[in-house]
Amino acid sequence: MPQKMKGQERGSSSTPALKILTEKQIPFRLATFSWKEKDAEEVSRSLKIRLRQVVKTLLLKAPGRGFLLALCPGDRQVDLKRLAHLLQEKQVEMAARDEVHKITGYFIGGVSPLGTRRELPVLMDSLILTEEVISISAGRWGHQILLDPHLLRELLQPRLTVADISHEKEPSARLS
C-alpha cells in the first residue's frame, strides 16, 4: 500500500486532487516523471507498474445527462455502447477536446477523477477494484497518485457507479 504523504508542497506541484487527498488524510504516494506522450503506456513504463494499474479518466457526454467521468484500466477501452445501455441512453460519446479543460479544470492526459471543476458523476470499471494499488492522474502531466482503489471508491461516493464498462483494447492502427 502506498505510504501517506506527510505534507504537500505548495505551488507548482499542488493540484485540487492532491489537496483533497491531503485534507482527507488519505494514504497515497505521489510519483513524478518526465513525460512526452501523456498516455497510459508511458505512465506504466515510467512507474514500472502494469498497464492495468494505470487508470485513465475520460470525460464523456450523454445527451440526457450531460457530462460524466469514466475510469478505465490502461490496458482496456471504455465500451461506449455498454455505457449507453447501462445509463439507458441512446448514445454516449467522448467529450470534445476543447470541453475537457472547461468542464474538469484539467488538461487531456492529466485529468483526475478528484477535484474536477464541476462535481461529475463517475463510472468506474469493476476491474479497477481487483488491483491492490492503482495510479490516477494527480491533475498535472508527469504527476501520478498511487493509492488503494477501495479508498478512491470511498472518496467518490455517492456520485460513483461501479460496473463492467470496458473491453479489451483493439489493436492500434498507429505506425511505429
PyMOL commands that set and color helices and strands:
alter all, ss='L'
color gray80, all
select helices_A, chain A and resi 16-23+40-47+51-53+80-87+97-104+126-130+149-156
alter helices_A, ss='H'
color red, helices_A
select strands_A, chain A and resi 29-32+55-62+66-73+76-78+93-94+122-125+134-140+143-147+160-163+166-168
alter strands_A, ss='S'
color yellow, strands_A
deselect
rebuild
show_as cartoon
